[in-house]
Amino acid sequence: MSDVDLSKLRKWIGKAKQIGEPPTRESTSQRPDHGRDALVQFNVKVSAAVKKRAKQLAARDDIQLGMLVERMLDLYEKEYGALTDTTRKHR
């Protein structure tokens, strides 16, 4: 083994001892739970231009793409009407 200066390593390990407990899951949740359904994957194919517009809009408004889709659906339903039977499950 080579001669290594352990003083720097001791200082680094000492810093780790000063760290407190990690935050709780509830305190770090990014979005509040409003009784919404569980999140699922939603994959669609769109043109590169549509993808770019969606990402830019989400970035501009500092929201996630999923929130942008939710808002788009809300506006669509306002314009064209909401579904009448949302209890049926579709694939």
PDB file as gemmi writes it, atoms N, CA and C in Angstrom:
CRYST1    1.000    1.000    1.000  90.00  90.00  90.00 P 1                      
ATOM      1  N   MET A   1       0.831  -1.182   0.000  1.00  0.00           N  
ATOM      2  CA  MET A   1       0.000   0.000   0.000  1.00  0.00           C  
ATOM      3  C   MET A   1       0.871   1.239   0.000  1.00  0.00           C  
ATOM      4  N   SER A   2       0.327   2.286  -0.563  1.00  0.00           N  
ATOM      5  CA  SER A   2       1.067   3.543  -0.606  1.00  0.00           C  
ATOM      6  C   SER A   2       0.754   4.350   0.645  1.00  0.00           C  
ATOM      7  N   ASP A   3       1.633   5.284   0.921  1.00  0.00           N  
ATOM      8  CA  ASP A   3       1.405   6.178   2.060  1.00  0.00           C  
ATOM      9  C   ASP A   3       0.337   7.193   1.676  1.00  0.00           C  
ATOM     10  N   VAL A   4      -0.755   7.225   2.437  1.00  0.00           N  
ATOM     11  CA  VAL A   4      -1.873   8.113   2.149  1.00  0.00           C  
ATOM     12  C   VAL A   4      -2.113   8.989   3.358  1.00  0.00           C  
ATOM     13  N   ASP A   5      -2.371  10.271   3.089  1.00  0.00           N  
ATOM     14  CA  ASP A   5      -2.688  11.207   4.163  1.00  0.00           C  
ATOM     15  C   ASP A   5      -4.153  11.004   4.546  1.00  0.00           C  
ATOM     16  N   LEU A   6      -4.407  10.399   5.696  1.00  0.00           N  
ATOM     17  CA  LEU A   6      -5.759  10.089   6.139  1.00  0.00           C  
ATOM     18  C   LEU A   6      -6.454  11.264   6.818  1.00  0.00           C  
ATOM     19  N   SER A   7      -5.744  12.365   7.034  1.00  0.00           N  
ATOM     20  CA  SER A   7      -6.363  13.497   7.725  1.00  0.00           C  
ATOM     21  C   SER A   7      -7.528  14.066   6.907  1.00  0.00           C  
ATOM     22  N   LYS A   8      -7.371  14.109   5.580  1.00  0.00           N  
ATOM     23  CA  LYS A   8      -8.460  14.617   4.743  1.00  0.00           C  
ATOM     24  C   LYS A   8      -9.653  13.669   4.789  1.00  0.00           C  
ATOM     25  N   LEU A   9      -9.392  12.389   4.804  1.00  0.00           N  
ATOM     26  CA  LEU A   9     -10.467  11.408   4.866  1.00  0.00           C  
ATOM     27  C   LEU A   9     -11.196  11.505   6.204  1.00  0.00           C  
ATOM     28  N   ARG A  10     -10.480  11.707   7.287  1.00  0.00           N  
ATOM     29  CA  ARG A  10     -11.109  11.841   8.595  1.00  0.00           C  
ATOM     30  C   ARG A  10     -12.013  13.075   8.648  1.00  0.00           C  
ATOM     31  N   LYS A  11     -11.573  14.172   8.052  1.00  0.00           N  
ATOM     32  CA  LYS A  11     -12.403  15.376   8.004  1.00  0.00           C  
ATOM     33  C   LYS A  11     -13.685  15.107   7.220  1.00  0.00           C  
ATOM     34  N   TRP A  12     -13.552  14.404   6.109  1.00  0.00           N  
ATOM     35  CA  TRP A  12     -14.714  14.097   5.276  1.00  0.00           C  
ATOM     36  C   TRP A  12     -15.695  13.184   6.010  1.00  0.00           C  
ATOM     37  N   ILE A  13     -15.204  12.159   6.671  1.00  0.00           N  
ATOM     38  CA  ILE A  13     -16.065  11.244   7.434  1.00  0.00           C  
ATOM     39  C   ILE A  13     -16.711  11.984   8.596  1.00  0.00           C  
ATOM     40  N   GLY A  14     -16.003  12.899   9.201  1.00  0.00           N  
ATOM     41  CA  GLY A  14     -16.546  13.680  10.304  1.00  0.00           C  
ATOM     42  C   GLY A  14     -17.748  14.510   9.882  1.00  0.00           C  
ATOM     43  N   LYS A  15     -17.739  15.002   8.648  1.00  0.00           N  
ATOM     44  CA  LYS A  15     -18.877  15.775   8.149  1.00  0.00           C  
ATOM     45  C   LYS A  15     -20.120  14.904   8.049  1.00  0.00           C  
ATOM     46  N   ALA A  16     -19.961  13.662   7.694  1.00  0.00           N  
ATOM     47  CA  ALA A  16     -21.105  12.766   7.550  1.00  0.00           C  
ATOM     48  C   ALA A  16     -21.786  12.523   8.892  1.00  0.00           C  
ATOM     49  N   LYS A  17     -21.052  12.548   9.950  1.00  0.00           N  
ATOM     50  CA  LYS A  17     -21.628  12.330  11.272  1.00  0.00           C  
ATOM     51  C   LYS A  17     -22.536  13.483  11.690  1.00  0.00           C  
ATOM     52  N   GLN A  18     -22.379  14.655  11.088  1.00  0.00           N  
ATOM     53  CA  GLN A  18     -23.149  15.832  11.478  1.00  0.00           C  
ATOM     54  C   GLN A  18     -24.516  15.885  10.801  1.00  0.00           C  
ATOM     55  N   ILE A  19     -24.763  15.045   9.846  1.00  0.00           N  
ATOM     56  CA  ILE A  19     -26.024  15.071   9.110  1.00  0.00           C  
ATOM     57  C   ILE A  19     -27.125  14.478   9.975  1.00  0.00           C  
ATOM     58  N   GLY A  20     -28.281  15.142   9.982  1.00  0.00           N  
ATOM     59  CA  GLY A  20     -29.404  14.682  10.782  1.00  0.00           C  
ATOM     60  C   GLY A  20     -30.211  13.608  10.064  1.00  0.00           C  
ATOM     61  N   GLU A  21     -31.392  13.362  10.567  1.00  0.00           N  
ATOM     62  CA  GLU A  21     -32.290  12.362   9.987  1.00  0.00           C  
ATOM     63  C   GLU A  21     -32.817  12.840   8.637  1.00  0.00           C  
ATOM     64  N   PRO A  22     -33.068  11.922   7.726  1.00  0.00           N  
ATOM     65  CA  PRO A  22     -33.638  12.330   6.441  1.00  0.00           C  
ATOM     66  C   PRO A  22     -35.060  12.840   6.619  1.00  0.00           C  
ATOM     67  N   PRO A  23     -35.544  13.682   5.694  1.00  0.00           N  
ATOM     68  CA  PRO A  23     -36.917  14.195   5.810  1.00  0.00           C  
ATOM     69  C   PRO A  23     -37.926  13.083   5.580  1.00  0.00           C  
ATOM     70  N   THR A  24     -39.124  13.269   6.112  1.00  0.00           N  
ATOM     71  CA  THR A  24     -40.166  12.277   5.921  1.00  0.00           C  
ATOM     72  C   THR A  24     -40.704  12.362   4.501  1.00  0.00           C  
ATOM     73  N   ARG A  25     -41.337  11.301   4.060  1.00  0.00           N  
ATOM     74  CA  ARG A  25     -41.904  11.267   2.718  1.00  0.00           C  
ATOM     75  C   ARG A  25     -42.966  12.351   2.552  1.00  0.00           C  
ATOM     76  N   GLU A  26     -43.753  12.583   3.603  1.00  0.00           N  
ATOM     77  CA  GLU A  26     -44.817  13.576   3.534  1.00  0.00           C  
ATOM     78  C   GLU A  26     -44.259  14.987   3.356  1.00  0.00           C  
ATOM     79  N   SER A  27     -43.132  15.261   3.988  1.00  0.00           N  
ATOM     80  CA  SER A  27     -42.583  16.607   3.915  1.00  0.00           C  
ATOM     81  C   SER A  27     -41.878  16.880   2.591  1.00  0.00           C  
ATOM     82  N   THR A  28     -41.566  15.839   1.825  1.00  0.00           N  
ATOM     83  CA  THR A  28     -40.860  16.036   0.566  1.00  0.00           C  
ATOM     84  C   THR A  28     -41.740  15.815  -0.650  1.00  0.00           C  
ATOM     85  N   SER A  29     -42.999  15.536  -0.449  1.00  0.00           N  
ATOM     86  CA  SER A  29     -43.891  15.300  -1.578  1.00  0.00           C  
ATOM     87  C   SER A  29     -43.969  16.545  -2.441  1.00  0.00           C  
ATOM     88  N   GLN A  30     -43.745  16.387  -3.759  1.00  0.00           N  
ATOM     89  CA  GLN A  30     -43.746  17.526  -4.667  1.00  0.00           C  
ATOM     90  C   GLN A  30     -45.148  18.006  -4.971  1.00  0.00           C  
ATOM     91  N   ARG A  31     -46.092  17.120  -5.009  1.00  0.00           N  
ATOM     92  CA  ARG A  31     -47.454  17.554  -5.313  1.00  0.00           C  
ATOM     93  C   ARG A  31     -48.374  17.065  -4.206  1.00  0.00           C  
ATOM     94  N   PRO A  32     -49.269  17.917  -3.795  1.00  0.00           N  
ATOM     95  CA  PRO A  32     -50.186  17.525  -2.722  1.00  0.00           C  
ATOM     96  C   PRO A  32     -51.138  16.434  -3.195  1.00  0.00           C  
ATOM     97  N   ASP A  33     -51.531  15.584  -2.284  1.00  0.00           N  
ATOM     98  CA  ASP A  33     -52.476  14.515  -2.597  1.00  0.00           C  
ATOM     99  C   ASP A  33     -53.886  15.062  -2.471  1.00  0.00           C  
ATOM    100  N   HIS A  34     -54.570  15.161  -3.591  1.00  0.00           N  
ATOM    101  CA  HIS A  34     -55.939  15.661  -3.603  1.00  0.00           C  
ATOM    102  C   HIS A  34     -56.914  14.521  -3.861  1.00  0.00           C  
ATOM    103  N   GLY A  35     -56.582  13.321  -3.411  1.00  0.00           N  
ATOM    104  CA  GLY A  35     -57.460  12.184  -3.622  1.00  0.00           C  
ATOM    105  C   GLY A  35     -57.472  11.731  -5.073  1.00  0.00           C  
ATOM    106  N   ARG A  36     -56.421  12.002  -5.798  1.00  0.00           N  
ATOM    107  CA  ARG A  36     -56.352  11.632  -7.202  1.00  0.00           C  
ATOM    108  C   ARG A  36     -56.017  10.155  -7.350  1.00  0.00           C  
ATOM    109  N   ASP A  37     -56.273   9.669  -8.545  1.00  0.00           N  
ATOM    110  CA  ASP A  37     -55.919   8.289  -8.865  1.00  0.00           C  
ATOM    111  C   ASP A  37     -54.404   8.122  -8.840  1.00  0.00           C  
ATOM    112  N   ALA A  38     -53.981   6.878  -8.747  1.00  0.00           N  
ATOM    113  CA  ALA A  38     -52.553   6.585  -8.798  1.00  0.00           C  
ATOM    114  C   ALA A  38     -52.009   6.976 -10.172  1.00  0.00           C  
ATOM    115  N   LEU A  39     -50.755   7.364 -10.214  1.00  0.00           N  
ATOM    116  CA  LEU A  39     -50.137   7.742 -11.477  1.00  0.00           C  
ATOM    117  C   LEU A  39     -49.821   6.500 -12.297  1.00  0.00           C  
ATOM    118  N   VAL A  40     -50.063   6.592 -13.591  1.00  0.00           N  
ATOM    119  CA  VAL A  40     -49.749   5.503 -14.517  1.00  0.00           C  
ATOM    120  C   VAL A  40     -49.013   6.085 -15.714  1.00  0.00           C  
ATOM    121  N   GLN A  41     -48.342   5.220 -16.442  1.00  0.00           N  
ATOM    122  CA  GLN A  41     -47.620   5.633 -17.641  1.00  0.00           C  
ATOM    123  C   GLN A  41     -48.607   5.962 -18.755  1.00  0.00           C  
ATOM    124  N   PHE A  42     -48.351   7.029 -19.513  1.00  0.00           N  
ATOM    125  CA  PHE A  42     -49.216   7.456 -20.609  1.00  0.00           C  
ATOM    126  C   PHE A  42     -48.319   7.768 -21.802  1.00  0.00           C  
ATOM    127  N   ASN A  43     -48.262   6.853 -22.756  1.00  0.00           N  
ATOM    128  CA  ASN A  43     -47.381   7.014 -23.912  1.00  0.00           C  
ATOM    129  C   ASN A  43     -48.190   7.282 -25.173  1.00  0.00           C  
ATOM    130  N   VAL A  44     -47.829   8.316 -25.887  1.00  0.00           N  
ATOM    131  CA  VAL A  44     -48.460   8.635 -27.168  1.00  0.00           C  
ATOM    132  C   VAL A  44     -47.374   9.078 -28.141  1.00  0.00           C  
ATOM    133  N   LYS A  45     -47.649   8.899 -29.412  1.00  0.00           N  
ATOM    134  CA  LYS A  45     -46.729   9.386 -30.436  1.00  0.00           C  
ATOM    135  C   LYS A  45     -47.275  10.703 -30.972  1.00  0.00           C  
ATOM    136  N   VAL A  46     -46.425  11.725 -30.967  1.00  0.00           N  
ATOM    137  CA  VAL A  46     -46.776  13.037 -31.506  1.00  0.00           C  
ATOM    138  C   VAL A  46     -45.605  13.510 -32.361  1.00  0.00           C  
ATOM    139  N   SER A  47     -45.857  14.522 -33.156  1.00  0.00           N  
ATOM    140  CA  SER A  47     -44.780  15.072 -33.976  1.00  0.00           C  
ATOM    141  C   SER A  47     -43.745  15.743 -33.076  1.00  0.00           C  
ATOM    142  N   ALA A  48     -42.561  15.912 -33.622  1.00  0.00           N  
ATOM    143  CA  ALA A  48     -41.486  16.562 -32.860  1.00  0.00           C  
ATOM    144  C   ALA A  48     -41.880  17.985 -32.477  1.00  0.00           C  
ATOM    145  N   ALA A  49     -42.620  18.651 -33.353  1.00  0.00           N  
ATOM    146  CA  ALA A  49     -43.038  20.029 -33.070  1.00  0.00           C  
ATOM    147  C   ALA A  49     -44.009  20.085 -31.900  1.00  0.00           C  
ATOM    148  N   VAL A  50     -44.934  19.129 -31.824  1.00  0.00           N  
ATOM    149  CA  VAL A  50     -45.892  19.092 -30.713  1.00  0.00           C  
ATOM    150  C   VAL A  50     -45.165  18.795 -29.405  1.00  0.00           C  
ATOM    151  N   LYS A  51     -44.233  17.863 -29.435  1.00  0.00           N  
ATOM    152  CA  LYS A  51     -43.455  17.537 -28.232  1.00  0.00           C  
ATOM    153  C   LYS A  51     -42.689  18.767 -27.742  1.00  0.00           C  
ATOM    154  N   LYS A  52     -42.074  19.472 -28.685  1.00  0.00           N  
ATOM    155  CA  LYS A  52     -41.299  20.659 -28.317  1.00  0.00           C  
ATOM    156  C   LYS A  52     -42.203  21.730 -27.703  1.00  0.00           C  
ATOM    157  N   ARG A  53     -43.365  21.974 -28.325  1.00  0.00           N  
ATOM    158  CA  ARG A  53     -44.307  22.961 -27.794  1.00  0.00           C  
ATOM    159  C   ARG A  53     -44.766  22.591 -26.389  1.00  0.00           C  
ATOM    160  N   ALA A  54     -45.103  21.320 -26.191  1.00  0.00           N  
ATOM    161  CA  ALA A  54     -45.586  20.872 -24.881  1.00  0.00           C  
ATOM    162  C   ALA A  54     -44.502  21.058 -23.821  1.00  0.00           C  
ATOM    163  N   LYS A  55     -43.276  20.675 -24.131  1.00  0.00           N  
ATOM    164  CA  LYS A  55     -42.188  20.812 -23.161  1.00  0.00           C  
ATOM    165  C   LYS A  55     -41.898  22.279 -22.863  1.00  0.00           C  
ATOM    166  N   GLN A  56     -41.965  23.124 -23.892  1.00  0.00           N  
ATOM    167  CA  GLN A  56     -41.710  24.543 -23.679  1.00  0.00           C  
ATOM    168  C   GLN A  56     -42.808  25.187 -22.835  1.00  0.00           C  
ATOM    169  N   LEU A  57     -44.064  24.810 -23.095  1.00  0.00           N  
ATOM    170  CA  LEU A  57     -45.166  25.353 -22.291  1.00  0.00           C  
ATOM    171  C   LEU A  57     -45.048  24.928 -20.835  1.00  0.00           C  
ATOM    172  N   ALA A  58     -44.728  23.649 -20.621  1.00  0.00           N  
ATOM    173  CA  ALA A  58     -44.578  23.151 -19.252  1.00  0.00           C  
ATOM    174  C   ALA A  58     -43.422  23.867 -18.551  1.00  0.00           C  
ATOM    175  N   ALA A  59     -42.322  24.056 -19.263  1.00  0.00           N  
ATOM    176  CA  ALA A  59     -41.170  24.743 -18.667  1.00  0.00           C  
ATOM    177  C   ALA A  59     -41.503  26.201 -18.374  1.00  0.00           C  
ATOM    178  N   ARG A  60     -42.203  26.855 -19.302  1.00  0.00           N  
ATOM    179  CA  ARG A  60     -42.568  28.252 -19.103  1.00  0.00           C  
ATOM    180  C   ARG A  60     -43.408  28.439 -17.847  1.00  0.00           C  
ATOM    181  N   ASP A  61     -44.353  27.518 -17.628  1.00  0.00           N  
ATOM    182  CA  ASP A  61     -45.266  27.630 -16.496  1.00  0.00           C  
ATOM    183  C   ASP A  61     -44.787  26.862 -15.274  1.00  0.00           C  
ATOM    184  N   ASP A  62     -43.584  26.288 -15.372  1.00  0.00           N  
ATOM    185  CA  ASP A  62     -42.966  25.543 -14.266  1.00  0.00           C  
ATOM    186  C   ASP A  62     -43.885  24.444 -13.742  1.00  0.00           C  
ATOM    187  N   ILE A  63     -44.401  23.632 -14.672  1.00  0.00           N  
ATOM    188  CA  ILE A  63     -45.237  22.489 -14.315  1.00  0.00           C  
ATOM    189  C   ILE A  63     -44.704  21.257 -15.024  1.00  0.00           C  
ATOM    190  N   GLN A  64     -45.135  20.099 -14.577  1.00  0.00           N  
ATOM    191  CA  GLN A  64     -44.736  18.855 -15.228  1.00  0.00           C  
ATOM    192  C   GLN A  64     -45.644  18.597 -16.417  1.00  0.00           C  
ATOM    193  N   LEU A  65     -45.155  17.769 -17.354  1.00  0.00           N  
ATOM    194  CA  LEU A  65     -45.944  17.460 -18.538  1.00  0.00           C  
ATOM    195  C   LEU A  65     -47.281  16.822 -18.179  1.00  0.00           C  
ATOM    196  N   GLY A  66     -47.314  16.021 -17.142  1.00  0.00           N  
ATOM    197  CA  GLY A  66     -48.562  15.395 -16.716  1.00  0.00           C  
ATOM    198  C   GLY A  66     -49.605  16.428 -16.317  1.00  0.00           C  
ATOM    199  N   MET A  67     -49.178  17.466 -15.632  1.00  0.00           N  
ATOM    200  CA  MET A  67     -50.091  18.543 -15.251  1.00  0.00           C  
ATOM    201  C   MET A  67     -50.578  19.282 -16.487  1.00  0.00           C  
ATOM    202  N   LEU A  68     -49.702  19.472 -17.471  1.00  0.00           N  
ATOM    203  CA  LEU A  68     -50.102  20.118 -18.714  1.00  0.00           C  
ATOM    204  C   LEU A  68     -51.191  19.302 -19.412  1.00  0.00           C  
ATOM    205  N   VAL A  69     -51.032  17.984 -19.444  1.00  0.00           N  
ATOM    206  CA  VAL A  69     -52.038  17.116 -20.062  1.00  0.00           C  
ATOM    207  C   VAL A  69     -53.366  17.228 -19.307  1.00  0.00           C  
ATOM    208  N   GLU A  70     -53.317  17.249 -17.984  1.00  0.00           N  
ATOM    209  CA  GLU A  70     -54.548  17.385 -17.190  1.00  0.00           C  
ATOM    210  C   GLU A  70     -55.263  18.697 -17.516  1.00  0.00           C  
ATOM    211  N   ARG A  71     -54.515  19.767 -17.598  1.00  0.00           N  
ATOM    212  CA  ARG A  71     -55.115  21.068 -17.907  1.00  0.00           C  
ATOM    213  C   ARG A  71     -55.686  21.084 -19.324  1.00  0.00           C  
ATOM    214  N   MET A  72     -54.991  20.433 -20.257  1.00  0.00           N  
ATOM    215  CA  MET A  72     -55.489  20.351 -21.628  1.00  0.00           C  
ATOM    216  C   MET A  72     -56.812  19.596 -21.676  1.00  0.00           C  
ATOM    217  N   LEU A  73     -56.908  18.511 -20.922  1.00  0.00           N  
ATOM    218  CA  LEU A  73     -58.157  17.747 -20.884  1.00  0.00           C  
ATOM    219  C   LEU A  73     -59.284  18.569 -20.276  1.00  0.00           C  
ATOM    220  N   ASP A  74     -58.983  19.305 -19.220  1.00  0.00           N  
ATOM    221  CA  ASP A  74     -60.006  20.164 -18.607  1.00  0.00           C  
ATOM    222  C   ASP A  74     -60.538  21.188 -19.610  1.00  0.00           C  
ATOM    223  N   LEU A  75     -59.633  21.825 -20.347  1.00  0.00           N  
ATOM    224  CA  LEU A  75     -60.056  22.816 -21.332  1.00  0.00           C  
ATOM    225  C   LEU A  75     -60.835  22.162 -22.475  1.00  0.00           C  
ATOM    226  N   TYR A  76     -60.423  20.978 -22.884  1.00  0.00           N  
ATOM    227  CA  TYR A  76     -61.124  20.257 -23.948  1.00  0.00           C  
ATOM    228  C   TYR A  76     -62.558  19.931 -23.519  1.00  0.00           C  
ATOM    229  N   GLU A  77     -62.701  19.473 -22.278  1.00  0.00           N  
ATOM    230  CA  GLU A  77     -64.040  19.140 -21.775  1.00  0.00           C  
ATOM    231  C   GLU A  77     -64.915  20.390 -21.642  1.00  0.00           C  
ATOM    232  N   LYS A  78     -64.319  21.520 -21.294  1.00  0.00           N  
ATOM    233  CA  LYS A  78     -65.097  22.756 -21.232  1.00  0.00           C  
ATOM    234  C   LYS A  78     -65.613  23.137 -22.618  1.00  0.00           C  
ATOM    235  N   GLU A  79     -64.777  22.937 -23.612  1.00  0.00           N  
ATOM    236  CA  GLU A  79     -65.139  23.319 -24.979  1.00  0.00           C  
ATOM    237  C   GLU A  79     -66.119  22.336 -25.625  1.00  0.00           C  
ATOM    238  N   TYR A  80     -65.901  21.046 -25.435  1.00  0.00           N  
ATOM    239  CA  TYR A  80     -66.673  20.033 -26.154  1.00  0.00           C  
ATOM    240  C   TYR A  80     -67.540  19.156 -25.258  1.00  0.00           C  
ATOM    241  N   GLY A  81     -67.528  19.397 -23.967  1.00  0.00           N  
ATOM    242  CA  GLY A  81     -68.342  18.625 -23.038  1.00  0.00           C  
ATOM    243  C   GLY A  81     -67.567  17.482 -22.401  1.00  0.00           C  
ATOM    244  N   ALA A  82     -67.922  17.213 -21.165  1.00  0.00           N  
ATOM    245  CA  ALA A  82     -67.264  16.137 -20.421  1.00  0.00           C  
ATOM    246  C   ALA A  82     -67.895  14.795 -20.774  1.00  0.00           C  
ATOM    247  N   LEU A  83     -67.217  13.737 -20.465  1.00  0.00           N  
ATOM    248  CA  LEU A  83     -67.763  12.402 -20.664  1.00  0.00           C  
ATOM    249  C   LEU A  83     -68.930  12.199 -19.715  1.00  0.00           C  
ATOM    250  N   THR A  84     -69.943  11.499 -20.172  1.00  0.00           N  
ATOM    251  CA  THR A  84     -71.109  11.288 -19.320  1.00  0.00           C  
ATOM    252  C   THR A  84     -70.941  10.083 -18.413  1.00  0.00           C  
ATOM    253  N   ASP A  85     -70.250   9.051 -18.875  1.00  0.00           N  
ATOM    254  CA  ASP A  85     -70.063   7.841 -18.078  1.00  0.00           C  
ATOM    255  C   ASP A  85     -68.573   7.581 -17.920  1.00  0.00           C  
ATOM    256  N   THR A  86     -68.014   8.011 -16.799  1.00  0.00           N  
ATOM    257  CA  THR A  86     -66.579   7.830 -16.573  1.00  0.00           C  
ATOM    258  C   THR A  86     -66.290   6.618 -15.699  1.00  0.00           C  
ATOM    259  N   THR A  87     -67.322   5.839 -15.344  1.00  0.00           N  
ATOM    260  CA  THR A  87     -67.108   4.690 -14.463  1.00  0.00           C  
ATOM    261  C   THR A  87     -66.655   3.466 -15.252  1.00  0.00           C  
ATOM    262  N   ARG A  88     -66.931   3.423 -16.550  1.00  0.00           N  
ATOM    263  CA  ARG A  88     -66.512   2.282 -17.358  1.00  0.00           C  
ATOM    264  C   ARG A  88     -65.013   2.333 -17.549  1.00  0.00           C  
ATOM    265  N   LYS A  89     -64.395   1.165 -17.495  1.00  0.00           N  
ATOM    266  CA  LYS A  89     -62.937   1.111 -17.658  1.00  0.00           C  
ATOM    267  C   LYS A  89     -62.612   0.703 -19.078  1.00  0.00           C  
ATOM    268  N   HIS A  90     -61.724   1.463 -19.687  1.00  0.00           N  
ATOM    269  CA  HIS A  90     -61.259   1.174 -21.030  1.00  0.00           C  
ATOM    270  C   HIS A  90     -59.782   0.932 -20.984  1.00  0.00           C  
ATOM    271  N   ARG A  91     -59.298   0.228 -21.985  1.00  0.00           N  
ATOM    272  CA  ARG A  91     -57.862   0.017 -22.104  1.00  0.00           C  
ATOM    273  C   ARG A  91     -57.237   1.113 -22.900  1.00  0.00           C  
TER     274      ARG A  91                                                      
END                                                                             
